[in-house]
Every structure is written in C-alpha cells, then in structure tokens.
Amino acid sequence: MNEILTKTIEEMAYMEFDCGCGKKHRIDIKHIYVGENVYNRILDVAKEILPKEILLVSDNNTYKALGKCVENELTESGYKINNIILFSDGDLIPDEKAIGRVLVEVNNETELIVAVGSGSINDICRIISAKTHIPYVIMGTAPSMDGYASTVSPLIIDGAKVTYPGTNPYAIIADSNIMKDAPFEMICAGFGDILGKYTALSDWRLSNTIHDEYFCDTTEKLVRNAMYKCFENIEGAVKRDVKAIEYISEALILSGIAMTLSGNSRPASGAEHHLSHYWEIDKLSRKLEHPLHGNSVGVGTVISAWLYKKLNIEERFGIKTPVPEIIINLLNSIGAKSNPKALGIEKELFHRSVIHALEIRPRYTILQYAKTENMLEEYANELTNLFYGE
C-alpha cells in the first residue's frame, strides 16, 4: 500500500495499487523515460507497436531541437514516416487551424503519432489521439508545463480557451540533454507551474478540512516530494544543470500523474491557476499576447500565499501554508517574474481578477474562503495598491 512513493518515475508507468485513501489507483501510461540520452527509447516503443506509418508532429523550433533527429532514427530503423512541421512566427497556438492541419494527415496506415514538443504540440496530438484512437507518444523538448501526463487538452476554439477530454500518452520521453537547452523563459515557466502546487495542495487541504472533500495523502506526498527536490536544486536549474532540469521534468510529469490518481486536477491546480486562467482568457479576448502559463501561475502563487497569510489559515486550521516572501524569493532565485505588474498584467485586470477568478470553475480555494469572510474586495484593493501603487 502506497508503494508508489518508493518507486522511480520509470517504475510508476502502468502501475496499479491500493492506496491508504481507500481507492485503487492506476496509471495508464505504458512507459515513462526521463534522463540523459533517453530520446532513442522511441525505437523501443515503436518496436512494441510496429506501426505501418508514423505521423511525426513538431513545429519549426522543436523539429530543429529534436524532431529531425527522431525522424532520422525512425527512418533508419525502417519505419515509414509522415513528417508534419507546424510553422509559427511566435508561439504555436493549439487552435482549429493547427488541429486540422495535423488531422488531415491521418490516414488508414497511421498507427502511431509521435509528438515532439511541449504544451501546444502535446495538446494537439492528445486530442487527435483521443478522437482517432491512435496511440501517441510525447517527446518533450522543454520542461515548461505539467500537461505531459495529463488526460485533457486545453485548446483555443473560436478565440476562447476550452478544455477537452483527451487521453493518456502511450509513452512520455523526456531527454534531459534536450530539455536543458530549451529557452530559459520556458524553464522558468515549468518552475512556476511546479511552485503553484504549493498553494494548490493547500487549497485541496482547506476544502477537505471545511467541506470534507476527498483527499489523498499519498498523492500529496508524491507532489510535495517532487516539488521540494526542485526547490533544493534552483542553482542547478539556473546553470541548466542536467540533473536539476531532470528534477523539474519529473515534477511536471508527476503532477500529471497526481491528477490521474486523484481523478481531477486538485493536486496541481488551485486559486493560483484560476488567476492565471483569468488573465489568459482576458488577454485572448482582446487578442493580446499573454505570458507563458507557468510564469502566470508563479505570480498567482504569490497572490494565493499572501491571502493564506492574511487570513491566518495556518493558525485557524493547522494547515501548512506557503509564506509569500519565500515564494517570491524562489521565483527571483530562478529569474522568473514575481509580481503581476512585471508580468504585464494591467492594474484594472489584476484588481478584477482577484475578485472574479473564483468564477473560473466551481472549486473551493482560498479565494472562496476570503469571499465567505467578506474580505475579498478589501484584499483586492490592498493587493492592487501593493503591486501597482495607489
């Protein structure tokens, strides 16, 4: 029972176990490879499936980083490859155009989709895998977000962000030598996404304490242990040390696994994510560029931690809560933005988000607690003055 806490991330693949929370947990990812020079494990995966044709999907950046190498390896091993490169001047948007471009290349011989990239490429290939029932493998190129092991695809449909049910990847391959060379802003985003688990876990525990919501101690420990390992290796991450980047990659994948174990995104997403989503949705509605998801989550974590401190949650309920000053120091240590103004969030948008981000989804967080205490608007004013001045 709870033996998952003693396993390596590779050993967690396809694992099933009885948990102390009373549930039987199952991980439906066949293979997880994280480390140096693991990119060629795609050959082992392909050998299991023996596809007639492989649809290889990347963008103009990830093809250079890894896609070309993967194409060569698979071609030399005798596999038929249909290579699709999605071109984008800026960030690739997982919208109808990108999804349609990949989908039209699926044919009767396509028996494996190999996604080479991170957030957008993964989300595009996941939804296509779910709709076509063709297994897909994600080969990560950046430790930038926690969606590698997720089962949902956040997409941009009709200009709005919509989350669709997807499927588990057949395998996750995250080569540390590739991941460490990602743009540093993406590494910061991954760290910010991990940092968000700090307040997400507090929100989960708060809801369990007040509303008796289901809680899994094993899942919490799994996420917290991975999170602390990243915090202890910040200096290495700044230097792009292979092991430090490996810890970030593992923590991001484990966050997705934790969501599978709990049956929802509770262990990975709380008020900090609701704030981030609110900012992103607003920017999208105005056709403005928005920060990388994880960088917004990092700042959202500062706000959430500030609310926990102001509301004396640790003293009132005995719940271990993050200290905002520590969150700020962690973000500053890796070189990430630690306040909404620096992130590019306008003053009016920020003030509005503190009051209304709880409407993003019906999930109990520190924002709901502040509202029940009739303090949310007062704190919105105080936070806005703190970051933007009066």
Residue pairs with C-beta under 8 A, 6 or more apart in sequence:
1 17
1 18
1 19
1 20
2 17
2 19
2 20
2 218
3 17
4 12
4 15
4 17
4 25
4 218
4 222
5 218
5 221
5 222
5 225
7 15
9 32
9 34
9 250
9 253
9 254
10 31
10 32
10 33
10 34
12 27
12 32
12 257
13 27
13 29
13 30
13 31
13 32
13 171
14 27
14 28
14 29
14 30
14 31
15 25
15 26
15 27
16 24
16 25
16 26
16 27
17 24
17 25
18 24
18 25
19 25
19 216
19 218
19 261
20 217
20 218
21 214
21 215
21 216
21 217
21 218
21 219
23 216
25 218
25 260
25 261
26 260
27 257
27 260
27 261
28 168
28 260
29 149
29 168
29 169
29 170
29 171
29 172
29 257
30 45
30 48
30 170
30 171
31 41
31 44
31 45
31 170
31 171
31 172
31 173
32 149
32 171
32 172
32 253
33 41
33 171
33 172
33 173
33 174
34 172
34 174
34 176
34 246
34 249
34 250
34 253
35 174
35 175
35 176
35 246
36 175
36 176
36 177
36 242
36 246
37 175
37 177
38 173
38 174
38 175
38 176
39 66
39 69
39 70
39 73
39 139
39 173
39 175
39 178
40 73
41 171
41 173
42 70
42 73
42 74
42 114
42 137
42 139
42 171
42 173
43 73
43 74
43 77
45 137
45 170
45 171
45 173
46 54
46 74
46 77
46 79
46 112
49 111
49 112
49 135
49 170
50 111
51 79
51 110
51 111
51 112
52 80
52 109
52 110
52 111
53 79
53 80
53 81
53 82
53 107
53 109
53 110
53 111
53 112
54 74
54 79
54 80
54 81
54 82
54 110
54 111
54 112
54 113
54 114
55 82
55 84
55 102
55 105
55 106
55 110
55 112
55 113
55 114
55 134
56 67
56 70
56 71
56 74
56 81
56 82
56 83
56 84
56 114
56 116
57 84
57 86
57 102
57 113
57 114
57 115
57 116
57 117
57 121
57 124
57 125
58 66
58 67
58 84
58 85
58 86
58 115
58 116
58 117
58 121
59 85
59 86
59 87
59 88
59 92
59 117
59 120
59 121
60 85
60 86
60 87
60 88
61 141
62 116
62 117
62 118
62 121
62 141
63 85
63 116
65 116
65 141
65 178
65 181
65 182
66 116
66 139
66 141
66 175
66 178
67 83
67 85
67 116
70 114
70 116
70 139
71 81
71 83
74 81
74 114
75 81
80 109
82 105
82 107
82 110
84 101
84 102
84 105
86 92
86 98
86 101
86 102
86 121
86 124
90 289
91 120
92 98
92 117
92 120
92 121
93 120
93 156
94 119
94 120
94 123
94 124
94 153
94 154
94 155
94 156
95 155
95 156
95 157
96 157
96 158
98 120
98 124
99 124
99 127
99 128
99 155
102 124
102 125
102 128
103 128
103 131
103 132
106 128
106 132
106 134
110 132
110 134
111 134
111 135
112 134
112 135
112 136
112 137
112 170
113 125
113 128
113 129
113 134
113 135
113 136
113 137
114 136
114 137
114 139
115 121
115 122
115 124
115 125
115 126
115 136
115 137
115 138
115 139
115 169
116 139
116 141
117 138
117 139
117 140
117 141
117 142
118 140
118 141
118 142
118 144
118 145
118 148
118 182
118 186
119 144
119 145
119 147
119 293
121 138
122 138
122 147
122 148
122 169
123 147
123 153
123 154
123 155
123 166
124 153
124 155
125 136
125 138
126 136
126 138
126 150
126 151
126 152
126 153
126 166
126 167
126 169
127 153
127 155
127 164
127 166
128 134
128 136
129 135
129 136
129 166
129 167
129 169
130 153
130 164
130 165
130 166
130 167
135 169
135 170
136 167
136 169
136 170
137 169
137 170
137 171
137 172
137 173
138 148
138 169
138 171
138 172
138 173
139 173
139 174
139 175
140 148
140 172
140 173
140 174
140 175
140 178
140 179
140 249
141 178
141 179
141 182
142 179
142 182
142 183
142 186
142 187
142 190
143 174
143 179
143 182
143 186
143 187
143 190
143 245
143 248
143 249
143 252
144 182
144 186
144 187
144 189
144 190
144 193
144 252
144 292
144 294
145 189
145 190
145 193
145 252
145 293
145 294
146 190
146 193
146 194
146 252
146 253
146 255
146 256
146 268
147 154
147 256
148 169
148 172
148 174
148 252
148 253
148 256
149 168
149 169
149 172
149 253
149 254
149 255
149 256
149 257
149 259
149 260
150 166
150 256
150 259
151 165
151 166
151 167
151 168
151 259
151 260
152 163
152 164
152 165
152 166
153 163
153 164
153 165
153 166
154 161
154 162
154 163
154 164
155 161
155 162
155 163
155 164
156 162
156 284
159 284
159 285
159 287
160 281
160 284
160 285
161 277
161 280
161 281
161 284
168 260
172 253
174 249
174 253
176 242
176 243
176 245
176 246
176 249
177 242
179 245
179 246
179 248
179 249
180 240
180 241
180 242
180 245
181 240
184 240
184 335
185 292
185 295
186 292
187 237
187 240
187 245
187 248
187 334
188 292
188 294
188 295
188 298
188 334
188 335
188 336
189 292
189 293
189 294
189 295
189 298
189 336
190 248
190 249
190 252
190 294
191 230
191 234
191 237
191 248
191 294
191 298
191 330
191 331
191 334
191 336
192 294
192 295
192 296
192 297
192 298
192 299
192 301
192 331
192 336
193 252
193 255
193 293
193 294
193 297
193 298
194 226
194 227
194 230
194 248
194 251
194 252
194 255
195 227
195 297
195 298
195 301
195 327
195 330
195 331
196 268
196 269
196 270
196 272
196 273
196 276
196 294
196 297
196 298
196 300
196 301
197 223
197 224
197 227
197 255
197 267
197 268
198 227
198 301
198 305
198 322
198 327
199 270
199 271
199 272
199 300
199 301
199 304
199 305
199 308
199 321
199 322
199 366
200 266
200 267
200 268
200 269
200 270
200 272
200 273
201 220
201 223
201 224
201 267
201 270
202 270
202 304
202 308
202 313
202 319
202 320
202 321
202 322
202 366
203 266
203 270
203 271
203 304
203 363
203 364
203 365
203 366
204 213
204 215
204 220
204 266
204 267
204 270
205 215
205 220
205 319
205 320
206 313
206 317
206 319
206 364
206 365
206 366
206 369
207 213
207 363
207 364
207 365
208 214
208 215
209 317
209 319
210 317
210 364
210 369
211 364
213 266
213 364
214 262
216 261
216 262
216 267
218 261
219 258
219 261
219 262
219 267
220 267
222 254
222 257
222 258
222 261
223 251
223 254
223 255
223 258
223 267
223 268
226 247
226 250
226 251
226 254
226 255
227 251
229 247
229 250
229 251
230 237
230 244
230 247
230 248
230 251
231 330
233 241
233 243
233 244
233 247
234 244
234 330
234 333
234 334
235 244
235 333
236 243
236 244
236 245
237 244
237 245
237 247
237 248
237 334
238 333
238 334
238 335
255 267
255 268
256 268
258 267
258 268
259 265
259 266
259 267
259 268
261 267
265 273
266 363
270 304
270 363
270 365
270 366
271 300
271 303
271 304
271 307
271 357
271 358
271 365
271 366
271 367
272 297
272 300
272 301
272 303
272 304
273 297
273 300
274 300
274 357
274 358
274 360
274 361
274 363
274 365
274 367
275 296
275 299
275 300
275 303
275 304
275 353
275 354
275 357
276 293
276 296
276 297
276 299
276 300
277 357
277 360
278 353
278 356
278 357
278 360
279 290
279 291
279 296
279 340
279 345
279 349
279 353
280 290
280 293
280 296
281 360
282 349
282 353
283 289
283 290
284 290
290 296
291 337
291 343
291 344
295 336
295 337
295 343
296 343
298 327
298 331
298 336
298 337
298 338
299 331
299 337
299 338
299 339
299 340
299 343
299 345
301 322
301 327
302 324
302 327
302 328
302 331
302 338
302 339
303 340
303 354
303 383
304 322
304 365
304 366
304 367
305 321
305 322
305 323
305 324
305 326
305 327
306 324
306 383
307 366
307 367
307 370
307 379
308 314
308 321
308 322
308 366
309 321
309 323
309 324
310 375
310 379
311 366
311 369
311 370
311 373
311 375
313 319
313 321
313 366
313 369
314 320
314 321
327 338
328 338
328 339
331 337
331 338
332 338
337 343
339 387
340 350
340 387
341 347
341 350
341 387
341 388
345 353
347 384
347 388
350 383
350 384
350 387
350 388
351 380
351 381
351 383
351 384
354 367
354 376
354 379
354 380
354 383
354 384
355 376
355 377
355 380
357 367
358 365
358 367
358 368
358 371
358 376
367 376
370 376
370 379
